[in-house]
Amino acid sequence: MRNKIIIVGAIVAFIYWRGARSHRPVKGKRPETVRHQAERLWKDPKAEKARRKLAEKVGNKVGHLTK
């Protein structure tokens, strides 16, 4: 009888331990850092095109003001 109680207690403890750990994030997969996100967005071709167009617009406006 004593052995059965120990076995059942061990099973309950194991199930509790597994359930408590199931909601934690996986250590191997880290979220992307802010720095990496910024680099990825800065190197995006669409963003480069938008920056180039904006620079041209600003250059044209400044050119009209200096004349």
Stockholm file with secondary structure:
# STOCKHOLM 1.0

chainA/1-67         MRNKIIIVGAIVAFIYWRGARSHRPVKGKRPETVRHQAERLWKDPKAEKARRKLAEKVGNKVGHLTK
#=GR chainA/1-67 SS CHHHHHHHHHHHHHHHHHHHHTTSCCSSCCCCCHHHHHHHHHTCHHHHHHHHHHHHHHHHHHHHHHC
#=GC SS_cons        CHHHHHHHHHHHHHHHHHHHHTTSCCSSCCCCCHHHHHHHHHTCHHHHHHHHHHHHHHHHHHHHHHC
//
